[in-house]
Amino acid sequence: ALALRLRRPEAALGAAAPSLVGVGLPVFCRMPPGAEWWPPEAPWRICQEGATFLVEAGATRRVLRCPSSQVACELLGRRSTPLARLRELLGPEDLASCGCDDKLVPGAAILALPPLVGVAAAGELQTEAGAPAVAALLDASGLVLLADGDILECYARRYGGC
């Protein structure tokens, strides 16, 4: 409701009216009706730029959480994972948040990767703040990661080189 309370900036006398080109973090994108690979009953997808933001903000529906770095490596390396293998890797409880326990509801999902752990200069283990997340499509065929290949490769390297 904050957006409803914002006022339009006033232009100085004789100056051109101010214009806003774009600002903010893209979170959702409406898929065009002609995108045959996307389910028409769920036309909104999650933008890669907003996936981590949504997880950090506390999103729980349609969020698949990787239990380990090894699972993250496999999912990142495959880009597309069949539903049966996804059930083996994540377990039935995690898939329940996406409606996979009864009848799968196809559409947008987020793959939340585990926190990254590194070694600090003093030699102690240190968990990196803000574990990464990847925008995805979940449907009857499985999980498809939507991030660019370079992003997936970068994440895979951070989880041990997969």
Backbone bond lengths (Angstrom), bond angles and torsions (degrees), N, CA, C in turn:
res aa  C-N    CA-C-N  psi(-1)  N-CA   C-N-CA  omega(-1)  CA-C   N-CA-C  phi
1 A - - - 1.433 - - 1.525 110.60 -
2 L 1.335 118.01 -8.44 1.444 120.86 177.67 1.525 110.78 -60.09
3 A 1.312 116.85 -40.43 1.461 120.27 -178.93 1.522 111.50 -60.51
4 L 1.323 117.63 -31.27 1.457 120.81 179.56 1.522 112.05 -72.10
5 R 1.329 118.02 -22.96 1.457 121.81 -178.58 1.526 113.08 -91.55
6 L 1.329 117.71 -7.90 1.454 120.18 179.72 1.519 109.87 -74.46
7 R 1.312 115.47 141.29 1.458 120.24 178.16 1.512 109.56 -100.16
8 R 1.289 114.88 152.94 1.458 120.76 176.25 1.521 108.42 -73.65
9 P 1.347 118.18 132.10 1.461 119.28 179.25 1.528 110.97 -63.35
10 E 1.299 115.42 142.00 1.465 120.97 179.48 1.527 109.18 -85.84
11 A 1.322 115.99 140.30 1.459 120.96 176.87 1.519 108.80 -85.59
12 A 1.316 115.90 143.29 1.468 120.33 175.84 1.527 108.38 -66.23
13 L 1.293 116.29 152.71 1.457 121.63 -178.37 1.529 109.57 -55.47
14 G 1.304 116.60 123.64 1.456 122.29 178.74 1.521 114.44 83.68
15 A 1.321 118.98 -7.27 1.467 121.81 -179.70 1.526 109.60 -89.26
16 A 1.291 114.87 158.29 1.463 119.39 176.53 1.524 109.22 -66.92
17 A 1.316 115.75 148.93 1.468 120.50 178.81 1.530 109.24 -61.92
18 P 1.334 117.34 138.93 1.474 119.23 178.83 1.522 110.01 -66.15
19 S 1.314 115.01 149.27 1.464 118.77 177.86 1.522 108.91 -132.42
20 L 1.286 114.41 150.55 1.457 121.46 -179.73 1.518 107.35 -115.71
21 V 1.316 116.91 117.62 1.453 121.08 -178.14 1.518 110.61 -82.58
22 G 1.298 117.59 -46.31 1.450 121.42 -179.66 1.515 109.38 174.80
23 V 1.300 114.94 147.23 1.452 119.15 -178.89 1.521 107.71 -159.01
24 G 1.306 116.06 151.63 1.456 119.57 174.77 1.513 113.65 102.85
25 L 1.297 113.80 -178.72 1.450 123.24 -177.21 1.528 109.34 -100.97
26 P 1.340 118.54 123.66 1.465 117.97 176.91 1.525 110.11 -68.39
27 V 1.314 116.26 125.41 1.461 120.79 -177.85 1.524 110.92 -109.96
28 F 1.332 116.78 -46.40 1.463 121.72 -179.49 1.520 110.06 -126.05
29 C 1.314 115.75 154.46 1.462 122.11 177.24 1.525 107.56 -139.32
30 R 1.310 116.31 131.60 1.467 120.06 177.37 1.524 108.50 -82.67
31 M 1.316 115.48 125.82 1.452 120.30 -179.18 1.527 109.63 -78.00
32 P 1.330 117.04 141.44 1.468 118.89 178.88 1.526 110.67 -67.13
33 P 1.331 116.76 147.76 1.468 120.01 -178.53 1.526 113.90 -56.88
34 G 1.310 118.50 -25.91 1.462 121.04 -178.16 1.512 115.09 -83.04
35 A 1.325 118.80 -0.40 1.472 121.49 -179.45 1.524 108.69 -77.40
36 E 1.326 116.00 93.86 1.473 120.51 -174.37 1.519 113.93 -65.78
37 W 1.327 117.82 -24.62 1.457 120.79 -177.90 1.523 112.07 -79.26
38 W 1.338 117.58 -11.83 1.465 121.38 -179.34 1.524 109.66 -104.34
39 P 1.358 118.59 136.64 1.474 120.23 -178.37 1.538 111.60 -66.23
40 P 1.325 118.00 124.84 1.468 120.52 -177.01 1.527 113.57 -66.69
41 E 1.326 117.84 -22.44 1.473 120.35 -179.59 1.530 112.77 -75.15
42 A 1.321 117.24 -10.23 1.471 122.12 177.82 1.531 107.62 -134.76
43 P 1.334 117.98 76.80 1.466 120.55 -169.26 1.530 116.00 -72.40
44 W 1.321 118.95 -9.68 1.459 120.56 -177.96 1.519 110.61 -98.55
45 R 1.345 115.83 134.34 1.458 119.94 174.19 1.524 108.32 -116.92
46 I 1.310 116.00 161.41 1.461 121.82 178.93 1.525 108.00 -89.27
47 C 1.320 116.55 132.04 1.464 120.95 175.94 1.527 108.88 -74.96
48 Q 1.310 116.73 143.80 1.459 120.42 178.84 1.524 111.04 -57.30
49 E 1.330 116.86 -37.98 1.465 120.77 -178.56 1.525 112.35 -62.95
50 G 1.326 117.81 -26.15 1.458 121.40 -177.26 1.515 115.01 -99.55
51 A 1.332 118.36 -6.45 1.466 120.98 -174.81 1.532 112.20 -61.10
52 T 1.320 117.89 -49.64 1.464 120.89 179.90 1.518 110.48 -64.78
53 F 1.323 117.03 -40.67 1.464 121.45 178.06 1.528 110.80 -56.80
54 L 1.331 118.00 -45.84 1.462 121.04 -178.92 1.524 111.81 -63.90
55 V 1.326 117.02 -41.00 1.469 120.40 179.04 1.530 109.69 -65.62
56 E 1.336 116.66 -45.03 1.471 120.05 179.47 1.523 112.09 -65.33
57 A 1.340 116.97 -27.79 1.463 121.10 179.10 1.524 111.99 -79.20
58 G 1.338 117.45 -5.20 1.460 120.75 175.05 1.513 115.73 102.91
59 A 1.325 118.36 14.19 1.465 119.83 177.57 1.526 109.83 -59.51
60 T 1.312 116.99 138.78 1.466 121.18 178.81 1.525 112.35 -125.04
61 R 1.332 118.06 -34.35 1.465 120.45 178.67 1.516 109.66 -71.51
62 R 1.301 116.05 137.29 1.451 123.19 176.56 1.533 112.81 64.40
63 V 1.333 116.53 22.92 1.466 121.38 176.64 1.528 107.97 -109.11
64 L 1.314 116.10 118.51 1.462 122.34 176.39 1.521 107.57 -98.62
65 R 1.320 117.05 124.24 1.468 121.02 -175.95 1.527 110.39 -104.62
66 C 1.324 115.61 123.90 1.473 121.61 176.98 1.523 109.07 -71.86
67 P 1.319 117.81 127.74 1.463 119.61 -179.35 1.524 114.26 -78.71
68 S 1.336 118.45 -18.08 1.469 119.70 -175.85 1.525 110.86 -156.29
69 S 1.326 114.68 167.24 1.467 120.66 176.72 1.524 111.29 -65.45
70 Q 1.339 116.65 -34.25 1.464 120.21 179.75 1.526 110.97 -64.67
71 V 1.336 116.99 -42.14 1.471 121.12 177.64 1.525 109.31 -65.66
72 A 1.330 116.79 -42.23 1.467 120.79 178.27 1.526 110.26 -58.71
73 C 1.328 117.08 -44.73 1.464 121.05 179.63 1.527 111.59 -59.59
74 E 1.314 116.50 -44.91 1.464 119.05 -179.32 1.521 111.39 -64.02
75 L 1.329 116.90 -46.50 1.463 120.04 -178.31 1.526 111.74 -66.08
76 L 1.331 117.26 -40.52 1.465 120.87 179.33 1.524 111.33 -67.25
77 G 1.322 116.56 -36.58 1.458 120.91 -178.52 1.515 113.70 -72.91
78 R 1.324 116.80 -27.29 1.464 120.10 -176.81 1.517 113.22 -88.28
79 R 1.321 117.30 -28.88 1.467 124.67 -173.31 1.527 111.89 64.43
80 S 1.320 118.13 -42.75 1.467 121.86 178.51 1.525 108.28 -123.93
81 T 1.333 116.83 123.06 1.466 121.42 -176.20 1.525 109.26 -123.78
82 P 1.332 117.98 124.73 1.471 120.14 178.09 1.535 111.32 -60.92
83 L 1.318 115.78 150.98 1.463 121.63 -175.75 1.532 112.07 -59.16
84 A 1.319 118.26 -39.08 1.472 120.68 180.00 1.531 110.61 -61.92
85 R 1.324 117.49 -43.23 1.466 120.81 179.03 1.522 110.62 -68.87
86 L 1.316 117.30 -36.01 1.457 121.78 177.65 1.524 110.33 -61.50
87 R 1.338 116.88 -41.21 1.472 121.03 177.15 1.523 110.96 -61.42
88 E 1.348 116.83 -40.63 1.464 120.58 179.05 1.533 111.30 -65.03
89 L 1.318 116.40 -41.30 1.461 120.77 -175.30 1.523 113.25 -75.48
90 L 1.326 116.95 -40.96 1.465 120.56 -172.88 1.518 114.48 -100.70
91 G 1.310 117.38 -24.01 1.456 120.31 -178.74 1.527 111.75 88.33
92 P 1.327 116.31 157.02 1.464 120.29 -175.36 1.527 114.29 -67.40
93 E 1.330 118.26 -29.51 1.470 120.10 -177.85 1.526 110.75 -65.09
94 D 1.315 116.40 -43.27 1.462 120.03 -178.26 1.520 111.17 -67.78
95 L 1.306 116.94 -38.20 1.460 120.10 -179.79 1.525 112.08 -71.52
96 A 1.329 117.51 -19.89 1.465 120.49 179.31 1.524 111.49 -62.83
97 S 1.336 118.19 -29.25 1.470 120.80 179.62 1.525 111.59 -66.62
98 C 1.319 117.00 -16.39 1.467 121.08 179.77 1.514 111.81 -107.00
99 G 1.313 117.48 10.17 1.452 120.28 -179.75 1.511 113.40 76.88
100 C 1.325 117.81 22.26 1.462 121.05 -178.63 1.522 112.70 -85.59
101 D 1.337 116.98 -4.72 1.455 118.61 -178.77 1.528 111.10 -77.64
102 D 1.320 119.05 -34.94 1.463 122.20 178.40 1.527 108.65 -108.88
103 K 1.317 113.22 -97.36 1.455 120.50 179.57 1.522 107.58 -108.22
104 L 1.305 116.32 121.94 1.457 121.35 -178.25 1.520 111.02 -64.78
105 V 1.307 115.87 130.29 1.460 122.04 173.73 1.520 106.42 -98.07
106 P 1.330 118.63 111.58 1.466 119.50 -178.10 1.521 111.54 -71.69
107 G 1.321 115.52 151.12 1.461 119.71 176.13 1.508 112.44 149.13
108 A 1.319 114.32 -162.46 1.455 121.99 -175.78 1.519 112.05 -65.29
109 A 1.324 115.43 147.36 1.465 122.38 175.98 1.527 107.49 -151.78
110 I 1.313 115.15 168.57 1.469 121.12 176.59 1.521 107.83 -127.68
111 L 1.330 115.74 133.97 1.457 121.12 171.93 1.520 106.78 -97.84
112 A 1.338 116.35 109.31 1.467 121.98 178.91 1.523 107.93 -89.40
113 L 1.304 115.93 117.60 1.462 121.33 -178.91 1.519 109.98 -83.58
114 P 1.337 117.63 155.96 1.474 119.86 -179.53 1.523 111.33 -68.19
115 P 1.327 116.81 156.45 1.472 119.44 177.08 1.521 110.22 -58.57
116 L 1.318 115.50 142.44 1.459 120.92 177.95 1.517 109.74 -83.52
117 V 1.314 116.03 135.64 1.457 121.18 179.48 1.520 107.74 -116.98
118 G 1.319 116.15 131.49 1.451 121.36 179.12 1.514 110.09 -133.08
119 V 1.298 116.25 178.25 1.459 120.93 178.24 1.519 108.02 -105.30
120 A 1.319 115.85 122.63 1.465 121.38 178.99 1.522 109.71 -74.89
121 A 1.322 116.19 170.65 1.464 121.70 -178.41 1.529 111.75 -57.95
122 A 1.337 117.32 -33.23 1.468 120.51 -178.42 1.523 112.04 -80.12
123 G 1.340 117.70 -2.05 1.455 120.66 177.23 1.519 114.84 95.23
124 E 1.351 118.49 -4.14 1.464 118.45 179.74 1.523 110.82 -90.59
125 L 1.333 115.67 155.43 1.458 120.80 177.72 1.518 108.97 -69.72
126 Q 1.312 115.24 140.42 1.448 120.17 -177.91 1.523 108.54 -136.28
127 T 1.340 117.02 129.34 1.454 121.57 178.00 1.516 108.50 -90.56
128 E 1.338 115.53 129.67 1.459 121.40 179.30 1.526 109.33 -74.68
129 A 1.320 116.29 135.45 1.467 120.23 178.55 1.519 109.41 -70.80
130 G 1.334 116.16 145.77 1.457 120.70 175.74 1.510 114.10 70.24
131 A 1.312 117.15 74.31 1.458 120.51 177.01 1.528 109.45 -60.45
132 P 1.334 117.12 140.91 1.460 119.65 -177.93 1.520 112.51 -69.48
133 A 1.315 114.84 161.56 1.460 122.03 176.88 1.524 107.92 -140.72
134 V 1.325 115.49 156.48 1.457 121.14 -177.38 1.529 109.01 -127.92
135 A 1.327 116.02 131.72 1.459 121.58 175.00 1.527 108.73 -68.80
136 A 1.339 115.98 143.78 1.458 119.30 -175.04 1.527 111.48 -148.71
137 L 1.318 114.17 167.59 1.465 123.66 170.57 1.518 106.57 -116.37
138 L 1.322 115.82 128.17 1.462 121.29 176.51 1.519 107.92 -117.20
139 D 1.333 115.90 122.42 1.458 120.11 176.69 1.529 108.93 -145.14
140 A 1.316 116.92 -170.33 1.464 121.01 -174.77 1.529 112.50 -61.71
141 S 1.327 117.97 -23.75 1.462 119.26 179.53 1.525 111.95 -84.31
142 G 1.340 117.77 -16.95 1.453 120.38 177.91 1.514 112.85 135.67
143 L 1.328 115.71 -150.16 1.451 123.39 -176.54 1.521 109.69 -110.30
144 V 1.322 116.18 130.10 1.459 122.04 175.17 1.521 107.19 -120.05
145 L 1.333 116.58 122.15 1.460 121.28 177.98 1.524 108.62 -80.93
146 L 1.332 116.79 131.83 1.458 121.87 -172.83 1.523 114.19 -95.95
147 A 1.311 117.78 -11.30 1.469 120.84 -178.58 1.526 110.27 -65.06
148 D 1.322 114.96 153.85 1.445 122.04 176.29 1.533 110.26 -58.95
149 G 1.314 117.32 150.08 1.460 122.26 -179.11 1.515 113.50 -56.70
150 D 1.336 117.03 -36.42 1.470 120.12 178.48 1.526 111.86 -62.96
151 I 1.331 116.44 -39.02 1.467 120.54 178.93 1.520 109.83 -66.35
152 L 1.321 117.16 -44.60 1.465 120.78 -179.99 1.529 110.75 -63.07
153 E 1.320 117.54 -41.02 1.465 120.75 177.83 1.530 111.46 -64.10
154 C 1.319 116.28 -41.59 1.468 120.65 178.80 1.530 110.48 -61.90
155 Y 1.324 116.72 -46.94 1.469 120.14 177.94 1.524 110.45 -62.11
156 A 1.332 117.48 -42.45 1.463 120.49 -179.69 1.526 110.79 -59.82
157 R 1.344 117.56 -42.05 1.463 120.57 178.00 1.517 111.05 -61.97
158 R 1.317 116.95 -38.11 1.468 120.79 -179.35 1.523 111.31 -68.74
159 Y 1.331 118.28 -22.12 1.464 121.18 179.02 1.527 112.01 -98.95
160 G 1.287 117.38 21.78 1.465 119.32 173.08 1.494 114.57 111.42
161 G 1.301 118.92 10.42 1.452 120.61 174.64 1.506 115.38 85.45
162 C 1.291 117.87 -8.86 1.477 123.69 177.37 1.506 112.06 30.01
